[in-house]
């Protein structure tokens, strides 16, 4: 039977020791309820440690098993549950870190980090497109795409036909990100999930007929690309349709409030756990998280590249799945990790935005002698920084304006000696900053 590697691992991830079966530890005859048991259980629950983490911790006069037993009892009293067919997920949102981070995210959104009067609607669109490109590129790189971010952005802006597997992954992801925004008014359905998968995997599957189609066998496993280690065995293919139906029902059910970011993370985890497709499950899962947050009014999500920060913490991303799966599908570990990444992504974007606004002011001062428009100044600054030839078409995509308008900008910049022509790419004229002026 053919075996597939569904997740490429660039780091060797040690599988955590599976936590003891709760029924076994709760029914143990020897239970010691000392002051140390309670004290350490409370302390380690605040940090939301896994059974595996307790190997190297202090327990005073208590022991690892008794402290873990007390930790689990405390957790069970605060658990929320999600049942998707025979998969029962538990999570604890009363955790201090989760509550604090959700509040901070909501506060930053309501105060608005795009409220500056220096950012008009055109600039918001430019920032959104740039961030969607970053997300599409990083999500593909997480799954093995080897194209550099700089080259990938040039590919997307030039609308050039992808030349290899990596470029196709990135191009498809970008198309999927745009597709998601067209379906925000719709409920989640198996058809929408399949459409996203078909867009993401177009031209990439060994069997083209498997694009946009649920698995029809069980010849899959999430394995280490270098070593003989299996991280996850997906559900049997026969149960996939029912599980996906159940997931959609859970997502669309509004009777009980679940914080949209939490629910989006649950979608991410559950779909990756089910692994309904032969490949592309991670990209679809992350795309659906974006879709759900946008659908629920978190418009700021389109300015963030979560996959970019996840890529910087890839080992912990993989580990968050494993910690959850080896602790009776307690996905608090996965929720905590993703909230950390979301918080970091907001910080990264906020820092980037402040830097761009400062560059805007500096640019105006440095180039005011040429009497240029803001866009013309920005074109020069970007050319100086990147040093790469660009076409009129690329610039029109980047600055969200027409090619004739960009052509007039370039003529003006050539007239004052800041830009010159630099050969052609196919039939397209290329331009660069004139460093020898």
MARNUMAR-849855 format. One record per residue (C-alpha): x, y, z; residue number from 1; residue in three letters. Coordinates in steps of 0.1 Angstrom, whole numbers, plus 5000, padded with zeros to 4 digits. Layout:
! residues N
SITE  east  north    up  pos  code
SITE     X      Y     Z  NUM   Ala
...
This chain:
! residues 437
SITE  east  north    up  pos  code
SITE  5000   5000  5000    1   Unk
SITE  5013   5035  4991    2   Unk
SITE  5025   5056  5020    3   Unk
SITE  5023   5094  5020    4   Unk
SITE  5043   5119  5041    5   Unk
SITE  5017   5145  5049    6   Unk
SITE  5037   5169  5070    7   Unk
SITE  5073   5177  5062    8   Unk
SITE  5093   5181  5095    9   Unk
SITE  5124   5202  5094   10   Unk
SITE  5131   5195  5131   11   Unk
SITE  5131   5162  5149   12   Unk
SITE  5102   5164  5173   13   Unk
SITE  5103   5141  5204   14   Unk
SITE  5068   5127  5210   15   Unk
SITE  5057   5136  5246   16   Unk
SITE  5051   5107  5270   17   Unk
SITE  5013   5100  5268   18   Unk
SITE  4995   5110  5299   19   Unk
SITE  4981   5082  5321   20   Unk
SITE  4945   5072  5312   21   Unk
SITE  4923   5093  5335   22   Unk
SITE  4900   5064  5345   23   Unk
SITE  4931   5045  5357   24   Unk
SITE  4946   5073  5378   25   Unk
SITE  4912   5085  5393   26   Unk
SITE  4904   5049  5404   27   Unk
SITE  4938   5044  5420   28   Unk
SITE  4936   5030  5456   29   Unk
SITE  4966   5051  5468   30   Unk
SITE  4956   5087  5468   31   Unk
SITE  4977   5112  5489   32   Unk
SITE  4960   5146  5493   33   Unk
SITE  4988   5166  5509   34   Unk
SITE  4992   5204  5510   35   Unk
SITE  5021   5199  5485   36   Unk
SITE  4998   5180  5461   37   Unk
SITE  4974   5209  5459   38   Unk
SITE  5000   5236  5459   39   Unk
SITE  5020   5221  5430   40   Unk
SITE  4989   5211  5411   41   Unk
SITE  4977   5248  5412   42   Unk
SITE  5012   5261  5402   43   Unk
SITE  5016   5237  5373   44   Unk
SITE  4981   5242  5361   45   Unk
SITE  4987   5280  5359   46   Unk
SITE  5015   5271  5335   47   Unk
SITE  4993   5245  5319   48   Unk
SITE  5020   5218  5319   49   Unk
SITE  5017   5185  5303   50   Unk
SITE  5023   5151  5320   51   Unk
SITE  5056   5149  5301   52   Unk
SITE  5067   5183  5315   53   Unk
SITE  5064   5170  5351   54   Unk
SITE  5093   5146  5347   55   Unk
SITE  5117   5173  5358   56   Unk
SITE  5096   5192  5383   57   Unk
SITE  5095   5194  5421   58   Unk
SITE  5067   5178  5441   59   Unk
SITE  5078   5184  5477   60   Unk
SITE  5064   5155  5498   61   Unk
SITE  5040   5145  5470   62   Unk
SITE  5047   5127  5438   63   Unk
SITE  5043   5131  5400   64   Unk
SITE  5012   5109  5398   65   Unk
SITE  4993   5125  5426   66   Unk
SITE  5000   5160  5414   67   Unk
SITE  4989   5151  5379   68   Unk
SITE  4957   5135  5392   69   Unk
SITE  4949   5167  5411   70   Unk
SITE  4958   5188  5380   71   Unk
SITE  4934   5168  5359   72   Unk
SITE  4906   5170  5384   73   Unk
SITE  4910   5208  5385   74   Unk
SITE  4910   5209  5347   75   Unk
SITE  4879   5187  5343   76   Unk
SITE  4859   5211  5365   77   Unk
SITE  4865   5239  5340   78   Unk
SITE  4866   5220  5307   79   Unk
SITE  4844   5229  5277   80   Unk
SITE  4838   5200  5253   81   Unk
SITE  4834   5197  5216   82   Unk
SITE  4822   5164  5201   83   Unk
SITE  4828   5157  5164   84   Unk
SITE  4815   5122  5158   85   Unk
SITE  4836   5100  5180   86   Unk
SITE  4863   5127  5186   87   Unk
SITE  4858   5145  5218   88   Unk
SITE  4880   5176  5223   89   Unk
SITE  4883   5194  5257   90   Unk
SITE  4897   5228  5264   91   Unk
SITE  4900   5252  5293   92   Unk
SITE  4895   5289  5284   93   Unk
SITE  4894   5299  5321   94   Unk
SITE  4932   5297  5319   95   Unk
SITE  4946   5331  5329   96   Unk
SITE  4969   5333  5299   97   Unk
SITE  4941   5326  5275   98   Unk
SITE  4917   5351  5291   99   Unk
SITE  4944   5378  5292  100   Unk
SITE  4955   5373  5256  101   Unk
SITE  4919   5372  5242  102   Unk
SITE  4912   5405  5260  103   Unk
SITE  4944   5421  5246  104   Unk
SITE  4936   5410  5211  105   Unk
SITE  4900   5422  5213  106   Unk
SITE  4912   5455  5228  107   Unk
SITE  4938   5461  5201  108   Unk
SITE  4912   5454  5175  109   Unk
SITE  4886   5477  5190  110   Unk
SITE  4911   5505  5195  111   Unk
SITE  4922   5499  5159  112   Unk
SITE  4958   5498  5148  113   Unk
SITE  4949   5511  5114  114   Unk
SITE  4931   5543  5126  115   Unk
SITE  4960   5567  5118  116   Unk
SITE  4949   5595  5095  117   Unk
SITE  4980   5588  5075  118   Unk
SITE  4965   5555  5063  119   Unk
SITE  4938   5560  5037  120   Unk
SITE  4916   5533  5021  121   Unk
SITE  4941   5528  4993  122   Unk
SITE  4970   5521  5017  123   Unk
SITE  4948   5497  5037  124   Unk
SITE  4942   5477  5005  125   Unk
SITE  4979   5477  4997  126   Unk
SITE  4987   5465  5032  127   Unk
SITE  4960   5438  5030  128   Unk
SITE  4973   5424  4997  129   Unk
SITE  5009   5425  5009  130   Unk
SITE  4999   5406  5041  131   Unk
SITE  4979   5380  5021  132   Unk
SITE  5010   5374  5000  133   Unk
SITE  5031   5370  5031  134   Unk
SITE  5005   5345  5046  135   Unk
SITE  5003   5325  5013  136   Unk
SITE  5041   5323  5010  137   Unk
SITE  5048   5314  5047  138   Unk
SITE  5019   5288  5047  139   Unk
SITE  5035   5271  5017  140   Unk
SITE  5070   5273  5032  141   Unk
SITE  5057   5255  5063  142   Unk
SITE  5047   5226  5040  143   Unk
SITE  5081   5225  5022  144   Unk
SITE  5080   5253  4995  145   Unk
SITE  5116   5263  4990  146   Unk
SITE  5111   5296  4970  147   Unk
SITE  5124   5327  4988  148   Unk
SITE  5098   5353  5001  149   Unk
SITE  5113   5380  4978  150   Unk
SITE  5111   5358  4947  151   Unk
SITE  5076   5346  4957  152   Unk
SITE  5063   5382  4960  153   Unk
SITE  5077   5390  4926  154   Unk
SITE  5059   5360  4912  155   Unk
SITE  5025   5370  4927  156   Unk
SITE  5028   5406  4917  157   Unk
SITE  5039   5398  4881  158   Unk
SITE  5011   5373  4877  159   Unk
SITE  5037   5350  4860  160   Unk
SITE  5028   5314  4855  161   Unk
SITE  5044   5293  4882  162   Unk
SITE  5075   5274  4870  163   Unk
SITE  5079   5247  4897  164   Unk
SITE  5061   5229  4925  165   Unk
SITE  5071   5255  4952  166   Unk
SITE  5059   5284  4931  167   Unk
SITE  5027   5266  4923  168   Unk
SITE  5020   5260  4961  169   Unk
SITE  5024   5297  4968  170   Unk
SITE  5004   5308  4938  171   Unk
SITE  4976   5284  4948  172   Unk
SITE  4976   5296  4984  173   Unk
SITE  4972   5332  4973  174   Unk
SITE  4943   5323  4951  175   Unk
SITE  4927   5305  4980  176   Unk
SITE  4931   5335  5003  177   Unk
SITE  4913   5356  4978  178   Unk
SITE  4886   5329  4974  179   Unk
SITE  4880   5329  5012  180   Unk
SITE  4869   5365  5011  181   Unk
SITE  4842   5357  4985  182   Unk
SITE  4825   5331  5009  183   Unk
SITE  4823   5350  5041  184   Unk
SITE  4785   5351  5040  185   Unk
SITE  4782   5314  5036  186   Unk
SITE  4780   5287  5063  187   Unk
SITE  4808   5262  5065  188   Unk
SITE  4801   5232  5043  189   Unk
SITE  4819   5201  5030  190   Unk
SITE  4816   5217  4995  191   Unk
SITE  4834   5249  5006  192   Unk
SITE  4862   5229  5023  193   Unk
SITE  4866   5208  4991  194   Unk
SITE  4867   5240  4970  195   Unk
SITE  4894   5255  4991  196   Unk
SITE  4914   5223  4989  197   Unk
SITE  4909   5222  4951  198   Unk
SITE  4923   5257  4948  199   Unk
SITE  4952   5250  4971  200   Unk
SITE  4962   5218  4955  201   Unk
SITE  4955   5226  4918  202   Unk
SITE  4983   5210  4897  203   Unk
SITE  5001   5197  4928  204   Unk
SITE  4986   5163  4935  205   Unk
SITE  5001   5130  4921  206   Unk
SITE  4966   5121  4912  207   Unk
SITE  4947   5152  4899  208   Unk
SITE  4914   5136  4907  209   Unk
SITE  4923   5137  4944  210   Unk
SITE  4923   5175  4944  211   Unk
SITE  4891   5187  4962  212   Unk
SITE  4882   5151  4970  213   Unk
SITE  4882   5133  5004  214   Unk
SITE  4905   5104  5009  215   Unk
SITE  4893   5070  4997  216   Unk
SITE  4918   5049  5016  217   Unk
SITE  4940   5049  5047  218   Unk
SITE  4975   5049  5031  219   Unk
SITE  4984   5081  5049  220   Unk
SITE  5004   5090  5080  221   Unk
SITE  5020   5122  5094  222   Unk
SITE  5056   5111  5096  223   Unk
SITE  5091   5125  5101  224   Unk
SITE  5106   5132  5067  225   Unk
SITE  5140   5119  5079  226   Unk
SITE  5134   5093  5106  227   Unk
SITE  5111   5064  5111  228   Unk
SITE  5087   5082  5134  229   Unk
SITE  5049   5084  5130  230   Unk
SITE  5034   5115  5146  231   Unk
SITE  4997   5110  5137  232   Unk
SITE  4976   5084  5121  233   Unk
SITE  4945   5101  5106  234   Unk
SITE  4910   5088  5110  235   Unk
SITE  4897   5059  5088  236   Unk
SITE  4885   5072  5054  237   Unk
SITE  4851   5057  5059  238   Unk
SITE  4843   5082  5087  239   Unk
SITE  4856   5113  5070  240   Unk
SITE  4822   5125  5055  241   Unk
SITE  4804   5121  5088  242   Unk
SITE  4831   5139  5108  243   Unk
SITE  4834   5168  5083  244   Unk
SITE  4796   5171  5085  245   Unk
SITE  4797   5172  5123  246   Unk
SITE  4825   5198  5122  247   Unk
SITE  4804   5220  5099  248   Unk
SITE  4774   5216  5122  249   Unk
SITE  4795   5227  5152  250   Unk
SITE  4810   5257  5133  251   Unk
SITE  4776   5269  5121  252   Unk
SITE  4757   5263  5154  253   Unk
SITE  4753   5297  5171  254   Unk
SITE  4732   5286  5200  255   Unk
SITE  4761   5285  5225  256   Unk
SITE  4787   5314  5223  257   Unk
SITE  4823   5304  5217  258   Unk
SITE  4848   5332  5213  259   Unk
SITE  4854   5334  5175  260   Unk
SITE  4892   5331  5178  261   Unk
SITE  4888   5300  5200  262   Unk
SITE  4864   5285  5176  263   Unk
SITE  4887   5293  5146  264   Unk
SITE  4915   5275  5164  265   Unk
SITE  4893   5245  5171  266   Unk
SITE  4884   5243  5133  267   Unk
SITE  4922   5244  5126  268   Unk
SITE  4929   5216  5150  269   Unk
SITE  4899   5194  5141  270   Unk
SITE  4904   5195  5104  271   Unk
SITE  4941   5187  5107  272   Unk
SITE  4932   5158  5131  273   Unk
SITE  4907   5144  5106  274   Unk
SITE  4931   5148  5077  275   Unk
SITE  4903   5144  5051  276   Unk
SITE  4926   5149  5021  277   Unk
SITE  4957   5130  5009  278   Unk
SITE  4977   5163  5011  279   Unk
SITE  4973   5200  5018  280   Unk
SITE  4954   5195  5051  281   Unk
SITE  4976   5220  5070  282   Unk
SITE  4971   5247  5044  283   Unk
SITE  4934   5242  5043  284   Unk
SITE  4932   5242  5082  285   Unk
SITE  4950   5275  5084  286   Unk
SITE  4930   5290  5056  287   Unk
SITE  4897   5281  5074  288   Unk
SITE  4910   5298  5106  289   Unk
SITE  4914   5330  5085  290   Unk
SITE  4880   5325  5069  291   Unk
SITE  4862   5321  5102  292   Unk
SITE  4878   5351  5119  293   Unk
SITE  4871   5373  5089  294   Unk
SITE  4835   5360  5089  295   Unk
SITE  4831   5369  5125  296   Unk
SITE  4842   5405  5120  297   Unk
SITE  4879   5402  5128  298   Unk
SITE  4889   5422  5097  299   Unk
SITE  4923   5428  5111  300   Unk
SITE  4932   5392  5105  301   Unk
SITE  4938   5400  5068  302   Unk
SITE  4967   5422  5078  303   Unk
SITE  4984   5395  5098  304   Unk
SITE  5006   5366  5086  305   Unk
SITE  5002   5339  5113  306   Unk
SITE  5020   5314  5092  307   Unk
SITE  5050   5337  5091  308   Unk
SITE  5054   5337  5129  309   Unk
SITE  5044   5300  5131  310   Unk
SITE  5073   5293  5107  311   Unk
SITE  5097   5310  5132  312   Unk
SITE  5084   5286  5159  313   Unk
SITE  5078   5255  5138  314   Unk
SITE  5090   5231  5164  315   Unk
SITE  5064   5244  5189  316   Unk
SITE  5037   5243  5163  317   Unk
SITE  5043   5206  5158  318   Unk
SITE  5046   5201  5196  319   Unk
SITE  5013   5218  5203  320   Unk
SITE  4995   5192  5182  321   Unk
SITE  5014   5164  5200  322   Unk
SITE  5008   5177  5235  323   Unk
SITE  4971   5179  5228  324   Unk
SITE  4968   5144  5212  325   Unk
SITE  4989   5128  5240  326   Unk
SITE  4967   5143  5267  327   Unk
SITE  4933   5129  5258  328   Unk
SITE  4927   5156  5231  329   Unk
SITE  4929   5184  5256  330   Unk
SITE  4935   5212  5230  331   Unk
SITE  4943   5239  5255  332   Unk
SITE  4979   5234  5245  333   Unk
SITE  4971   5241  5209  334   Unk
SITE  4949   5270  5217  335   Unk
SITE  4975   5286  5239  336   Unk
SITE  5002   5282  5212  337   Unk
SITE  4980   5298  5185  338   Unk
SITE  4970   5327  5207  339   Unk
SITE  5007   5334  5213  340   Unk
SITE  5013   5333  5176  341   Unk
SITE  4984   5357  5169  342   Unk
SITE  4996   5381  5196  343   Unk
SITE  5031   5380  5181  344   Unk
SITE  5017   5385  5145  345   Unk
SITE  4998   5416  5157  346   Unk
SITE  5030   5430  5173  347   Unk
SITE  5050   5422  5141  348   Unk
SITE  5024   5441  5120  349   Unk
SITE  5022   5470  5144  350   Unk
SITE  5060   5474  5143  351   Unk
SITE  5060   5471  5105  352   Unk
SITE  5033   5497  5102  353   Unk
SITE  5050   5522  5125  354   Unk
SITE  5082   5517  5105  355   Unk
SITE  5064   5523  5072  356   Unk
SITE  5048   5555  5085  357   Unk
SITE  5082   5568  5096  358   Unk
SITE  5097   5559  5062  359   Unk
SITE  5068   5578  5046  360   Unk
SITE  5077   5609  5066  361   Unk
SITE  5114   5605  5059  362   Unk
SITE  5107   5599  5022  363   Unk
SITE  5087   5631  5019  364   Unk
SITE  5116   5651  5035  365   Unk
SITE  5143   5635  5014  366   Unk
SITE  5125   5637  4980  367   Unk
SITE  5106   5670  4985  368   Unk
SITE  5130   5688  4962  369   Unk
SITE  5117   5667  4933  370   Unk
SITE  5081   5677  4940  371   Unk
SITE  5069   5640  4938  372   Unk
SITE  5036   5625  4949  373   Unk
SITE  5036   5601  4978  374   Unk
SITE  5033   5571  4955  375   Unk
SITE  5062   5583  4933  376   Unk
SITE  5083   5588  4964  377   Unk
SITE  5074   5553  4977  378   Unk
SITE  5083   5537  4943  379   Unk
SITE  5117   5552  4945  380   Unk
SITE  5122   5541  4982  381   Unk
SITE  5111   5506  4974  382   Unk
SITE  5134   5504  4943  383   Unk
SITE  5164   5517  4964  384   Unk
SITE  5157   5491  4991  385   Unk
SITE  5150   5461  4969  386   Unk
SITE  5175   5468  4942  387   Unk
SITE  5156   5445  4918  388   Unk
SITE  5142   5455  4884  389   Unk
SITE  5104   5457  4884  390   Unk
SITE  5078   5460  4856  391   Unk
SITE  5049   5485  4854  392   Unk
SITE  5025   5456  4860  393   Unk
SITE  5042   5446  4893  394   Unk
SITE  5040   5482  4905  395   Unk
SITE  5004   5485  4895  396   Unk
SITE  4996   5454  4916  397   Unk
SITE  5017   5466  4945  398   Unk
SITE  5002   5501  4946  399   Unk
SITE  4967   5491  4935  400   Unk
SITE  4965   5515  4907  401   Unk
SITE  4963   5513  4869  402   Unk
SITE  4992   5505  4846  403   Unk
SITE  4988   5539  4827  404   Unk
SITE  4990   5557  4861  405   Unk
SITE  5022   5538  4870  406   Unk
SITE  5036   5545  4835  407   Unk
SITE  5032   5583  4842  408   Unk
SITE  5048   5579  4876  409   Unk
SITE  5078   5562  4860  410   Unk
SITE  5081   5588  4832  411   Unk
SITE  5082   5615  4859  412   Unk
SITE  5108   5596  4879  413   Unk
SITE  5130   5591  4848  414   Unk
SITE  5127   5628  4840  415   Unk
SITE  5142   5638  4873  416   Unk
SITE  5169   5611  4870  417   Unk
SITE  5158   5588  4899  418   Unk
SITE  5148   5558  4878  419   Unk
SITE  5161   5542  4846  420   Unk
SITE  5151   5513  4823  421   Unk
SITE  5169   5479  4828  422   Unk
SITE  5162   5455  4801  423   Unk
SITE  5131   5434  4796  424   Unk
SITE  5114   5403  4811  425   Unk
SITE  5096   5388  4781  426   Unk
SITE  5078   5417  4765  427   Unk
SITE  5077   5437  4798  428   Unk
SITE  5100   5467  4803  429   Unk
SITE  5118   5466  4836  430   Unk
SITE  5129   5496  4857  431   Unk
SITE  5154   5502  4885  432   Unk
SITE  5166   5529  4908  433   Unk
SITE  5194   5549  4891  434   Unk
SITE  5222   5546  4916  435   Unk
SITE  5246   5564  4892  436   Unk
SITE  5227   5596  4889  437   Unk
